[in-house]
C-alpha cells in the first residue's frame, strides 16, 4: 500500500484492527467502566486531580459518545463526579 506509506508487514497489522461500538459508561462507577472498556479492547483516560479517590466516583460524561464505531485500542475520555 504505497499510497498509505505502509510497508508490506505493516499492512498486515492494519488488517488486524478490530472495530467496536462505544458502550454507554455514564452513570456507573469508574471500576466497572474500566472493566467494560478493557473487555472491548478500549482504553480509558480520566483527568483528575491528584489524591482523588476514584473508587466512589461515577462517570458523568464520555467522549466519544455511545454508539459510535471506533477501532480497538482507542482511548475513551471520561469526566467523573460523585
C-alpha positions as CSV (number, residue, x, y, z in Angstrom):
1,X,0.0,0.0,0.0
2,X,2.5,2.6,-1.1
3,X,-0.2,5.4,-1.1
4,X,-0.6,4.9,2.7
5,X,3.2,4.7,3.1
6,X,2.8,1.3,4.7
7,X,5.4,-1.4,4.4
8,X,4.1,-4.9,3.5
9,X,4.3,-6.3,7.0
10,X,2.7,-3.2,8.5
11,X,-0.3,-3.7,6.1
12,X,-1.0,-7.0,7.9
13,X,-1.1,-5.1,11.2
14,X,-3.7,-2.7,9.8
15,X,-5.9,-5.6,8.8
16,X,-5.9,-6.9,12.4
17,X,-7.6,-3.9,13.8
18,X,-11.0,-4.7,15.3
19,X,-13.9,-2.2,15.2
20,X,-16.0,-1.9,18.3
21,X,-19.1,0.1,19.2
22,X,-18.6,2.6,22.1
23,X,-20.7,1.5,25.1
24,X,-22.6,3.8,27.4
25,X,-20.5,4.0,30.5
26,X,-22.1,7.1,32.1
27,X,-23.7,6.8,35.5
28,X,-21.6,3.8,36.5
29,X,-18.6,3.7,38.8
30,X,-15.1,4.1,37.5
31,X,-14.0,0.5,38.3
32,X,-17.0,-1.0,36.3
33,X,-16.4,1.4,33.4
34,X,-12.7,0.3,33.3
35,X,-13.7,-3.3,33.1
36,X,-16.3,-2.8,30.3
37,X,-13.8,-0.8,28.2
38,X,-10.9,-3.2,28.8
39,X,-13.1,-6.2,27.8
40,X,-13.7,-4.3,24.5
41,X,-10.0,-3.5,24.0
42,X,-10.5,0.2,24.7
43,X,-8.5,2.5,26.9
44,X,-9.9,5.0,29.5
45,X,-8.4,8.4,30.4
46,X,-9.7,10.4,33.3
47,X,-8.5,13.9,34.0
48,X,-8.5,14.1,37.8
49,X,-6.7,16.0,40.5
50,X,-4.0,14.1,42.4
51,X,-5.3,12.4,45.6
52,X,-8.9,12.0,44.5
53,X,-10.3,8.6,45.4
54,X,-11.7,7.2,42.2
55,X,-13.4,4.2,43.9
56,X,-16.5,6.2,44.8
57,X,-16.7,8.3,41.6
58,X,-19.0,7.7,38.7
59,X,-18.6,8.6,35.0
60,X,-20.6,11.7,34.2
61,X,-19.6,12.2,30.6
62,X,-17.7,10.4,27.9
63,X,-16.0,11.2,24.6
64,X,-16.7,9.7,22.1
65,X,-20.3,9.1,22.9
66,X,-22.0,5.7,22.9
67,X,-23.0,4.1,19.6
68,X,-20.0,5.3,17.6
69,X,-17.9,2.7,15.9
70,X,-14.2,3.0,16.6
71,X,-11.0,0.9,16.4
72,X,-10.0,-1.2,19.4
73,X,-7.2,0.4,21.4
74,X,-8.9,3.8,21.1
75,X,-9.0,5.9,24.3
76,X,-12.3,7.0,25.8
77,X,-12.0,10.3,27.7
78,X,-14.2,10.5,30.8
79,X,-15.3,13.1,33.3
80,X,-16.2,12.0,36.8
81,X,-18.4,13.1,39.7
82,X,-19.9,11.8,42.8
